[in-house]
Amino acid sequence: MLSSVAPTVKIGCTFDASHVPYRKSDGGSTKESALRETPLIAIVDDDEPLRLALGNLLRSAGYDVELFEDAEHIMDGISPGQYDLVLTDYRMPGANGAELTSSIRASGCVAPVIIMTAQSLAEVEIEARAAGAVTCIRKPFDEDGFLDIIKESLSRAPDGNRKA
């Protein structure tokens, strides 16, 4: 079931992310991913300050993070088992978040996908649900609520969620 969350506090633009290293995907193998103890979350957003801030927040919460500026960059090397969760913006140049979700599913990756949007949730939810997203969240959102959504989405992932 697709849940809708509309928290109200702005996240993102106050973090100084200049010291955060960019971890580019190396297309790690499914075997390596299955041995990983810390969940790996892909963040796909064309808004660099927000992308970096979300990366900082998730790292501070104990997650491993890879950052991508658009759908094309993540799809260049995605493989089943690579990510435990994908967090994507809805509106980006090129493919939108729902189109990216469809491409992720077509690649064999069954990790939960969360779509973020500044648009009305009603406008995005139907397309997101059809593409296979587990939830949509409306920007701006508060940090605690956001982290709760990440934790819940990871906990609801089926066993062996990294393999199609």
N, C-alpha and C positions, 0 to 999 in steps of 0.2 A: 504494500500500500504506500502511496506517495504521501508524505506528510508535508505540511506547509508551516513555515515558521517565519514570523515577521517581527524579529527583535528591532529595537529602536536606537541603540547607541552606535555611533559611528566607530568603525575600526580602521586601523591602517595607517593613516598618513602621518602619525606622530612618531613612529619608530625610525631610528637612524639605522638604515640597512646597508650603509656603505661598507661595513666590515664583514658582511655575510658573503661567504664564498658561493659562487654559482656552481652547483653540482650538476653537470651535464650527464644525461643518461648515457651509459655505455652499452645499453641493450643487454644487461646481465641475464644469465640463463635462468630458467625456471628452477633448476636444482639449487642454484645459489639463493634465489629468492625464497624458496621453501625453507632454507636453513636460517634465514634472517629472523632474528628475535624481535627487532624493533620494526613496527609497521612503516612501510614506505608509501608516502603520499605524493602524488603528482599534482602540482598546482599549475593550471593553465589560465592565464589572464594577460591581456594586452596592456593593462594598466600596471606599469612597472613598480611604482611606489606601493600599490596595494599587493601585488604579487610578492614583493620582498617582505612587506610587513606580515603577510599571512605566513610566509616561510619562517620568519623569525618567531612568530607566535607558536606555530606548530613545533618548531625545534625546541622552544622553551618548554613545551608540554611533553617532550620526550620522543617525538616522532622524527623519522628521517624524511627529508623532503627533496624533491627535484622540481625545478622551476622551468616553465615553458611559456613563451610569449604568445603562442597561437597553436591552433590545432595541427597545422602542418608539422611543426617542430616535434610535438610529442608522437605523432603518427609515423614519423621517419624511422623510429626505432622501437616501437612498442611491441611487446610479445606477451603471450599468456604467462601469467605468473610474475610479471615484472612489478606491478603495483598492487598494494593492498587497498588503495582508495584513490580515486581521481576527483579533484575539486576543480571545476571549470566555470568560467564566466559564461553567460549566455551570449551576450553581444560582443563579438570580436571580428576583426577583419578576416575575410575568408569564411571558413566554416563556423557556424554558431555552436553553442554548447550542446544542443540537441543533436545536431549533425555529427559533432565529435563523438557523442555518446554512441550513436549508431555505428560509427567507424570503429570505436573501441570494441563494441560487441562483435562486429564482423571480423576483427582480428583474433578473436578467441579469448580475449581478456574479459573476465566476468567480475572484476573488482567493482565494488559499489561506486557509483558516480553521483556526485552532488553538483547541482547547477546553481550558481549564484546569479542574481539578476537585480538590476535597479528598476526594471519594468514591473508592472503589475504581475503578481504571481498567477493570476487567472490567465494572462496572455501566454505564459510560458509552460504552465503545468501540463496541459494536454499533450503538447509536443514532447515535453521532457518524459512524461510517462510512457508514451508510445516508443520513445527511443531507448528506454530502459534505465533512466535515472532513478535513484532511490528516493531522492528528495530535492526540493528547490528551496533556496533561502533567499530572502529579500535583503538587498543592501540598502542602507547600512545595517549592521548587526552588532550585538555586543559580544565581547570576547568569550565570556563564560558560556553563553548560549551557543555560540559557534563551536566551542570545544566540546560541549555536551552532544551536539549533533554529530561531530566527527567520531566521538567515542561510541555513540549509539550505532552509527552506520557501520563502523568496524566490527562491533559486537554482533550485529545481525547478519554479517556476511556468512554465507554457508561454509561449512568445513570444506577445505580444498578449493576456496574461492579463486585461487590463482590458476586453476586449470579448467579448460572448457570441457 
